[in-house]
Amino acid sequence: MTNNTSIVFQKLRKMSESGHEYWLARNLSDALEYTSFRNFEPVLTKAKEACKNSGMPVDKHFVEISDEVAVGS
């Protein structure tokens, strides 16, 4: 990972109230230049599978959230 890539990920990093860092998939998909979020969803599926295959609890590392969309958008 180049230094510039590291800076991008640090800018996108969020912190929970309990001090855990996390990233939003929609932000990552934009940073990785996916033209549509639906094109990024298979990446998430593969990441969840890799997490499961490594013996890690998927629900502890991936949380489903929904963005609200303004009416008429």
C-alpha positions in Angstrom: 0.0 0.0 0.0 1.4 3.3 -1.0 1.6 6.3 1.4 -1.1 8.1 -0.6 -3.4 5.1 -0.3 -2.8 5.0 3.4 -3.7 8.7 3.7 -7.0 8.1 1.9 -7.9 5.2 4.2 -7.0 7.3 7.3 -9.2 10.1 6.0 -12.2 7.7 5.6 -11.7 6.0 9.0 -14.5 6.4 11.5 -14.3 5.8 15.3 -17.0 4.3 17.3 -18.0 5.6 20.8 -16.1 2.6 22.2 -12.9 3.6 20.4 -13.0 1.0 17.6 -12.1 2.1 14.1 -14.3 1.3 11.1 -14.9 2.2 7.5 -18.2 2.6 5.5 -18.4 0.4 2.4 -19.9 3.2 0.4 -17.0 5.5 1.2 -14.5 2.7 0.3 -16.2 2.0 -3.0 -15.9 5.6 -4.0 -12.2 5.8 -2.9 -11.5 2.6 -4.9 -13.3 4.2 -7.9 -16.2 1.8 -8.3 -18.7 3.5 -10.6 -21.6 2.0 -8.7 -22.0 0.6 -5.2 -23.7 -2.5 -6.6 -20.4 -3.3 -8.4 -18.7 -3.2 -5.0 -21.1 -5.5 -3.3 -19.4 -8.7 -4.6 -16.2 -7.4 -3.0 -18.0 -7.3 0.3 -19.3 -10.8 -0.2 -15.8 -12.1 -0.8 -14.4 -10.2 2.2 -17.1 -11.7 4.4 -16.4 -15.2 3.1 -12.6 -14.7 3.8 -13.5 -13.5 7.3 -15.6 -16.6 7.9 -12.9 -18.9 6.4 -10.3 -17.5 8.7 -12.5 -18.4 11.7 -13.5 -14.8 12.5 -17.1 -14.0 13.4 -18.5 -12.1 10.4 -21.1 -10.3 12.4 -18.3 -8.8 14.6 -16.5 -7.4 11.6 -19.3 -6.5 9.1 -22.4 -4.5 10.2 -25.2 -3.9 7.8 -26.4 -0.2 7.8 -28.7 1.7 5.5 -28.4 5.2 4.2 -31.5 7.2 4.1 -32.2 8.7 0.8 -34.1 12.0 0.5 -37.6 11.8 -1.1 -37.5 12.6 -4.8 -33.8 11.8 -5.3 
